[in-house]
């Protein structure tokens, strides 16, 4: 059986300069590219949702 290739969808993303700067610093801390960090964070949010929690904000207090 031949392994299926992982196909990644490219999407345009518009975010503020300050958010990008925060993501850039965070991704450097975790040795990822900014794109890799965004993909990781989105994956974590989807897993959270699949585990029956509806909103991530249930566990986050307002800053």
ChimeraX attribute file (.defattr): number of C-alpha atoms within 10 A of each C-alpha:
attribute: neighborCount
match mode: 1-to-1
recipient: residues
	/A:1	3
	/A:2	4
	/A:3	5
	/A:4	6
	/A:5	6
	/A:6	6
	/A:7	6
	/A:8	6
	/A:9	5
	/A:10	6
	/A:11	6
	/A:12	5
	/A:13	5
	/A:14	7
	/A:15	8
	/A:16	7
	/A:17	9
	/A:18	9
	/A:19	9
	/A:20	13
	/A:21	12
	/A:22	11
	/A:23	17
	/A:24	17
	/A:25	13
	/A:26	15
	/A:27	18
	/A:28	12
	/A:29	9
	/A:30	9
	/A:31	11
	/A:32	14
	/A:33	15
	/A:34	18
	/A:35	12
	/A:36	12
	/A:37	18
	/A:38	15
	/A:39	12
	/A:40	14
	/A:41	12
	/A:42	12
	/A:43	12
	/A:44	12
	/A:45	16
	/A:46	13
	/A:47	12
	/A:48	14
	/A:49	13
	/A:50	10
	/A:51	9
	/A:52	8
	/A:53	14
	/A:54	11
	/A:55	11
	/A:56	11
	/A:57	9
	/A:58	8
	/A:59	8
	/A:60	8
	/A:61	6
	/A:62	5
	/A:63	3
